[in-house]
Amino acid sequence: MELTERELLTVLHGMGFGAAFLLAYTGAVEALWSLRPEWSVGPGSDTRRRRLSIAVCGMAVLAWLTVLTGLYAVYPLYRAEPPVGADLRDFPQFYLLADPALAGWDTFAAAWKAHIACLCPILATTVVSIVMRYGQELAEQVQIRQALAILLTLAFATAGVAGGLGALLTKVAPIH
């Protein structure tokens, strides 16, 4: 099996950065959950806070890498103009628009996927800034930890929706 440059780029975007982000979510939620007032002193308390910082920072970096490669490397491949006489199957946007049954995939799925995906790194970066700001105080601040868990879950959900739409879009109109 041989991958073209374009296919390799989409694999790096979706299965590399995107899948790693989704996996980092579990580490971030676990690290956030492990910050309990009763565990905030004694052996391992610094390790828990460090693990949380690393997990949320890694999650934010992966979110930004996924979105930026998607917006500036993969999405333009769907918007490429075909030369005269080219096979439209090699140009996903025009392939989708040429078939009325598939036209909704270009207008709805591709655009909505790009927009909802942009929420993910914003939410993840918000969590990073709060974790860095409050640090050790998070163990005693139950409401802040719950809010952070909600923000992490929203980031995960937006990434899941964007990834799901991306997978469907790639199935309907693969980039060759």
Beta strands, then each sheet from edge to edge (+ up, - down):
end
